[in-house]
């Protein structure tokens, strides 16, 4: 955890985290449609969380394309 990283490595890590969140977001969306009510609710909560994480990381990576 105490490794010093340069800006390129930090950006690479943020992009990897964003891609992971996008994959989990898509998986949660699929699970919400294929589940009973309790599982669908949990999947929709996961979808909302991963969507928020992905959106924040998108804004960090490219703030010009995400005004606000």
NORKAJO-V192924 format. One record per pair of residues at least 24 apart in sequence whose C-alpha atoms are under 10 Angstrom apart, sorted by the first residue. I is the first residue (numbers start at 1). J is the second residue. D is the distance in Angstrom with one decimal. If there is no record, write none. Layout:
BEGIN
I:J:D  I:J:D
END
This chain:
BEGIN
11:60:9.0  11:61:7.1  12:61:9.7  14:54:9.9  14:57:6.7  14:58:8.9  14:60:8.3  14:61:7.5  15:54:9.6  15:57:7.5  15:58:8.2  15:60:9.5  15:61:7.3  16:57:9.8  17:53:8.9  17:54:8.1  17:57:7.8  18:50:9.2  18:51:9.7  18:53:7.4  18:54:5.2  18:55:8.2  18:56:8.6  18:57:5.7  18:58:7.0  18:60:10.0  18:61:9.1  19:54:7.7  19:57:9.4  19:58:9.7  20:50:9.0  20:53:9.9  20:54:8.5  21:47:9.5  21:49:9.0  21:50:5.3  21:51:7.2  21:52:9.0  21:53:6.6  21:54:5.5  21:55:9.3  21:57:9.1  22:47:9.5  22:50:7.0  22:51:7.1  22:52:9.9  22:53:8.7  22:54:6.1  22:55:9.2  23:50:8.8  23:51:10.0  23:54:9.6  24:49:9.7  24:50:6.5  24:51:8.7  24:54:9.7  25:49:8.1  25:50:5.1  25:51:5.9  25:52:9.4  25:53:9.4  25:54:8.3  26:50:8.9  26:51:9.0
END
